């Protein structure tokens, strides 16, 4: 069905009611809905018919979806009316966008985009609005509300409390989510714009989180439980992560017994990466970043009152796949027999300093076989335990016999 036929049909319906519609305007609206917003042609026809009927004050020519819908039930491809509270506003990424953020009701929350071309009224953070005739599409695997020229925005005089529903980490999906979780790991940042990244966990599992540098955003404290409301749940390479810049997070005095879905692998440590051994960390509360040899923190600059730590960054190869692994102090001490205090003493009295610890650790573990278990994130295994694999002469003999028995 082409747009000209739909335009003609809408025009005749309106003309039968005494209206004089602009055919060019009708086709333009249809084209915008179908091509720009991806609305199917039947839904576009119903929407444009209803909008023009309201403009010309006529009835009996069709209707759009004016029934109030809970946000949690909305799916891409629909034309909806919702009432919700603006719980986050984010900077638009393009001049064609007037406003972006998150709108929520008691059932859930979703992203919204208001297009500048429609000249929509600006919505304010913390206020309730009724949005009529907004279109729903998909963005990064989640429903996304688009506000266009045909959307009616009405501010509501409503101040009802909005309590977001907490979702277990194992049940999160792309979109917007609220969790109660504990900060169980604080990682080194990998980007200048990044404020903090690490690992959150609850009773059902763990998930990576990131906070980007932004005015008013604070770091999370290690081993602290937080109620995190309206975080953005993103998916990359089949793995979910939480971006907290849209979220409000409040520390909780309780505790959580974190459930871990562990991965176990066996193999040889074939590479010990620079940055392993004895390292220095920033002492500023909540930072924990690795310092350079000159005691420089990328956020807090020179830190003469640093604290020492131990870690191993390595590659474990099982003969089929090589994995990056990261071992923290407790695992390193158990694996190498070198405690943090001993490492500091050696480094302070040896001419090679901290390099001496790197060489000792490398010579102890490189090329040896281990069973490592932990959580796998972004292609790296965060090791919780690591044990040497005992040499079994019988297995080696069996392998040699099988190899020798095969035909050349």
HELIX and SHEET records of a PDB file:
HELIX    1   1 UNK A    3  UNK A   15  1                                  13    
HELIX    2   2 UNK A   23  UNK A   31  1                                   9    
HELIX    3   3 UNK A   32  UNK A   36  3                                   5    
HELIX    4   4 UNK A   41  UNK A   55  1                                  15    
HELIX    5   5 UNK A   71  UNK A   73  5                                   3    
HELIX    6   6 UNK A  116  UNK A  118  5                                   3    
HELIX    7   7 UNK A  169  UNK A  171  5                                   3    
HELIX    8   8 UNK A  329  UNK A  336  1                                   8    
HELIX    9   9 UNK A  340  UNK A  349  1                                  10    
HELIX   10  10 UNK A  354  UNK A  365  1                                  12    
HELIX   11  11 UNK A  393  UNK A  405  1                                  13    
SHEET    1   A 6 UNK A 152  UNK A 156  0                                        
SHEET    2   A 6 UNK A 128  UNK A 139 -1                                        
SHEET    3   A 6 UNK A  79  UNK A  90 -1                                        
SHEET    4   A 6 UNK A  97  UNK A 105 -1                                        
SHEET    5   A 6 UNK A 108  UNK A 115 -1                                        
SHEET    6   A 6 UNK A 142  UNK A 147  1                                        
SHEET    1   B 6 UNK A 248  UNK A 252  0                                        
SHEET    2   B 6 UNK A 225  UNK A 236 -1                                        
SHEET    3   B 6 UNK A 175  UNK A 187 -1                                        
SHEET    4   B 6 UNK A 194  UNK A 202 -1                                        
SHEET    5   B 6 UNK A 205  UNK A 212 -1                                        
SHEET    6   B 6 UNK A 239  UNK A 243  1                                        
SHEET    1   C 6 UNK A 277  UNK A 281  0                                        
SHEET    2   C 6 UNK A 307  UNK A 317 -1                                        
SHEET    3   C 6 UNK A 263  UNK A 272 -1                                        
SHEET    4   C 6 UNK A 369  UNK A 377 -1                                        
SHEET    5   C 6 UNK A 380  UNK A 388 -1                                        
SHEET    6   C 6 UNK A 322  UNK A 327  1                                        
SHEET    1   D 2 UNK A 296  UNK A 297  0                                        
SHEET    2   D 2 UNK A 301  UNK A 302 -1                                        
END                                                                             
